[in-house]
């Protein structure tokens, strides 16, 4: 039972929090161009994602202590890596110029 609380629960929570946070960021950016009030969309999304992640990390800190926080943070960043590989890096807005002086 201790293994579940100390390792597995923080790992699953970190992955879930990362997917929610970075997935929500991706959805926000996708809807930004069609929004009538983009500032409210960005601000609301940021506050919501931040509050959810903060609550999740505090809950993990209470249950699994320092080891759980470190595992949760590592899996949070791991979720970002997974999502970047899945969705790919964005193309640059302007192509690089090959001007020679």
N, C-alpha and C positions, 0 to 999 in steps of 0.2 A: 504494500500500500504506500510505503514511503517513496518508492521509485516513481509511482504515478504522480504524487504530489510534488516531488522535488525535480523531476526531469520531464516527464511526458506532458503534464498539464501546462507548464510554462512554454514548452516547445509548440504545442498545438495553439495555445493562446497567442504566442508571438507570430506564428504563421497567419492566423486568422486576423489579428490586428493589422499586420502588414498588408495583407490582401485588401482589407477594408480601407485602410488609409490610402495606399497607393492606387487601388482601384477607384476609389472615390475621387482622387486627384485626376486620374485619367478621364473619368466621366465628366468632371467639371471642365476640363480643358476641351473635351469634345463638344460640349454644349455652349462654350463661351462665345463662339462667333454668332450663334443664333439667339442669344439672350438679349432681352430688351434692357436689362439692368445688370451688366456684367460685374460691376463692383460688388453688388449685393450677393451675386452668385458665388464669387470668389471668397468673399468674407464669410458668408454663411457656411460654405463648404469647409473652409479652413477651421472655423470655430467648432463645427460639428465633428470633424475628423479628429481634431486635437483633443476635444473633451472625451470622446470615446476612447482614444488611445491612452490618455492620461488615466482615466478610470480603470482601464484594463491593466495598466502597469502598476497602479496602486493596489489593485486586488491581488495581482501576482506577488507583489512585495509583501503583502500581509500573509499570504498563504505559504510561499516558497522561499522567502528571505533572499539573501544576496545571490546565491547560486541560481535561483529561479529567475531573478531579474536579468542576470547575464545570459542565461539560455533564452529567455524571452526576447531580449534585445538582439541576440544573434539570429534568431529565427525571423524577427521583424525585418532585419536587413536582408536575410535570405529570401524572404518573400518579395522584396524589391528586385533582387537579382532575377528571380524566376519570372516576374512580370515584365521586366525589361527584355528578357530573352523571348518571351512569348509575343509581346507587342512590338518589339524592335525599337531601335533608336530612331528618333525623328530625323527626317532629311533637313539639311540646313536651309534656312529661308532663302538665302542668296547663294548662288554657286560661287566657288572661289574663282577669283580673277587670275588669269595667267599673263598679266601685263609685265613686260620687261622694260626697265628704264634704261 
